[in-house]
Amino acid sequence: MPPTSTLFRAARPAFQAQRNTFFTSQVTRTRFQGQFRQKLGSYGKRWQSTAAPTAGQQIGWFKRMWDSPIGLKTVHFWAPVMKWALVLAGVADFARPVEKLSLTQNAALTATGLIWTRWCLIIKPRNILLASVNFCLGIVGVVQVSRILVYNASHKGHSTGEQLEEVKESVVDTAKGVKKDVIDTVKST
C-alpha cells in the first residue's frame, strides 16, 4: 500500500477543482451578493457604520455638536468663545496711543497665547477652536509688544535689551511688594 501522503497528493487536484468551482461559480457569487445587498439596504457598497440611524433618519448638526466631546455643553467650546474678548480688546488697542500701552501686560498676553496654542494641540480631545483663539491672541500680543519696543527705541533712546531689563526689574519689584504684603498680613492675623 502506498503511503498516505502520496494518496493525498494524488487527490489534491480533485479537491482544488471542486473548491474553485464552488467559490467562483456565477450562481454562488450572485446569491451571496444578493443577500449582502438585502442586509445593506439602500446604503450602497461602501457603507461601513455598524450603529447607523434607520433609513430616512439623519442626525442634525445641533445634535452632533451637543453630543460631541468638544461640543456646546463643554468648557472646550465656551472657553474659546469667551477668550475671543481678549483678542478683540487687543485689536481695539491698536487704535490707542503707544505711550498708554503696558509692555508687561502685552508681553504676558503674547506668552499666554503662544504657550497655550501648543497645549491645545496636545490635550485630548484636541481643541482646534481654543488653539486658534490662543494663536490670534499671541499674534495680537506680538504686534503690540513690537509697537511698544519701536516707540521706546525711537522716543526714549532705550535699546531693546535695556527695555527688557526695565520690565524685569519692575516685575521683581512688584513680586517683592506682594511678598511683603503677604508676610505683613500673615503676621497680623
Secondary structure as UniProt FT lines:
FT   HELIX           4..24
FT   HELIX           26..40
FT   TURN            41..42
FT   TURN            45..46
FT   TURN            55..56
FT   HELIX           61..67
FT   TURN            69..70
FT   TURN            72..73
FT   HELIX           75..92
FT   HELIX           93..95
FT   HELIX           98..100
FT   HELIX           103..122
FT   HELIX           128..155
FT   HELIX           160..188
//
